[in-house]
Amino acid sequence: MDCDGTHEPKSIKTMFRYIKKYHLIMTTRFKYKNSLKDWPLKRIIITKMRYYLVSFILGTRFDSSGGFRLYDLKKIKLKDIFLAKDNNYNFLWESAFILELKNIKLLRYHNSPK
């Protein structure tokens, strides 16, 4: 779980219901207009630009920068997650991209805002 406050922690219960069907559940902070309402405009612009650039360049279909995730480690090999070489924030994008290349069952979960 990332700690920027844009995800609702009580969503975890619902995410656990879906994990039986999927390998990875990734939330997105872009479905609801008010999910970024407390952020400065500059951060919102940078976040959205990064999202669109990463999605375009990598061809991903999810919010790869989101750290609010649920992995089923019975279905995903931990070593596959750690194929990502970056040990900074880019690890989130890189690991998600690698898992997508391995055809994991991914659910893009829209959790409700606070």
N, C-alpha and C positions, 0 to 999 in steps of 0.2 A: 504494500500500500504506500503510495506516495503521501507526502505530508503537507501539501499545499492547500488542503481544505476544500478542494473542488469536487470531491466525491463524498457521497453519503455512506458512512460506515455501516449503517444498518442494511445496506444492500448486500452485505456479505452472506446473509442467510439465503437470499434469493439466488445468489451466485452459486451457492452449494447445491441448490436443487438442479441447476443446469449442468453441473460438472459431470454428472453421470453420462451425459450425451456428448460432451465436448472434451477436448484435451486442454484447451486454454480459453479462459474467459478474460477479455480485455474490455475495460470500460472506456467510454469516450466522454470528454467534457464539452463536446460541441453540439449536442442535441438540443439542449435547453438554453435559451437566450440569457437567462439570469445566472447560469452556472459560473460565469466569470465576472459577475457584476462588481465584486469587491477589488478586482485587479486594476492597476493603472493601465491607461490606454496603450502605452508603449509595450507593456508586457503582453497584452491581448494581441496586438498587431504582430509582435515577434512570434508568439505561440502559433497563431493562425498561419503565418507565412511559413514557419518551420513545418507545420503539419502538411500544408499543400506541397511544399518542395520535396519533403521526404516521401510523401505518397506518390508524387509524380516520378521522381528519380528512381525509387525502388519498386514502384508499381504495387505498393501495398494497398490493402483495402481496410485499414484500421488506423486508429489513433496510436501510432507506435511510440509516442512519447509518454503515454500514460503509464504510470507505475502502479495503478490499482488493478491488480491482476490476480487470477486464481489459476494455478497450474495443477493438473492431475499428473503427479509424478509416477503413477502406475502406467500411464500411457505415453508420457514424454520422458525421454532419457535425460537425466540431469547433465550428462556430458554434452548433449546437443545444445542445451541452453548456454553452456560455458564454451561453446565454439566461438562465441563472440569474444573478440580480442580487446575491445575497448573496456577500460575499467572506470570510466566516467559516465556521464549522463547518456552518452551515445550507446552505452550497453543496452539500454531499453530498445532502441531502434534495431540495433544489430541482432540481438537475440531473437526479437520478434520476426525479423526478416528471415533469419536462418530457419526458424521453426515453420514459417509459412512455406519456405522452399521444400521442407520435408513433409508437406501436405498434412499438417495437423488439422484437427477439427477445431476451428476457432469460432467463438461466439463473440460478436461485437455487442456488448451489453450497454444499454443506455440506462444508467442508474439515475434515480431522481435527485434533483438538487436539494440542498438544505432549505 
